[in-house]
């Protein structure tokens, strides 16, 4: 997978912002899903599907942690 200079800057900015990984993945997924001008539809769905594979387990972990904290 080739990473463009723009993508490198985006990745660097996200790391420097120290945002939670789940937030970043969901935000990127939504941006890609909404980008109908720059990304072909078939490629867009491929990327979103890959991101959702990473988001699913993180979301489950997040939900479980919140569930445990609410019981305390």
C-alpha positions in Angstrom: 0.0 0.0 0.0 1.5 3.3 -1.0 1.1 6.2 1.3 1.0 9.7 -0.2 2.7 12.7 1.4 -0.8 14.0 2.4 -1.6 10.8 4.2 1.7 10.9 6.0 0.9 14.4 7.3 -2.5 13.2 8.3 -1.1 10.3 10.2 1.5 12.5 11.9 -1.2 15.0 12.9 -3.5 12.3 14.4 -0.6 10.9 16.4 0.4 14.3 17.7 -3.2 15.0 18.7 -3.2 11.9 20.9 -6.8 11.1 20.0 -8.2 7.8 21.1 -7.7 5.1 18.4 -11.4 4.3 18.2 -12.3 7.9 17.7 -9.7 8.2 14.9 -10.8 5.1 13.1 -14.5 6.0 13.2 -13.8 9.5 12.0 -11.6 8.3 9.1 -14.2 5.6 8.2 -17.0 8.3 8.1 -14.8 10.7 6.0 -14.0 8.0 3.5 -17.6 6.8 3.3 -18.7 10.4 2.5 -15.9 11.1 0.0 -17.7 10.5 -3.3 -15.4 12.8 -5.3 -12.0 11.4 -4.6 -12.4 7.7 -4.0 -14.1 5.2 -6.4 -17.1 3.5 -4.9 -15.7 0.0 -5.0 -12.4 1.2 -3.4 -14.4 3.2 -0.8 -16.3 0.1 0.3 -13.2 -2.0 0.4 -11.5 0.6 2.7 -14.5 1.0 4.9 -14.9 -2.8 5.3 -11.2 -3.1 6.4 -11.6 -0.2 8.9 -14.7 -1.8 10.3 -12.8 -5.0 11.0 -10.5 -2.9 13.3 -13.3 -0.8 14.8 -15.4 -3.8 15.8 -13.1 -5.2 18.5 -12.1 -1.8 19.8 -15.8 -0.8 20.1 -16.5 -4.0 22.0 -13.6 -3.3 24.4 -14.8 0.3 24.9 -18.3 -0.8 25.6 -17.2 -3.4 28.1 -14.9 -0.9 29.9 -17.8 1.5 30.2 -20.1 -1.2 31.4 -17.6 -2.1 34.2 -17.0 1.5 35.2 -20.8 2.1 35.4 -21.1 -0.7 37.9 -18.6 0.8 40.3 
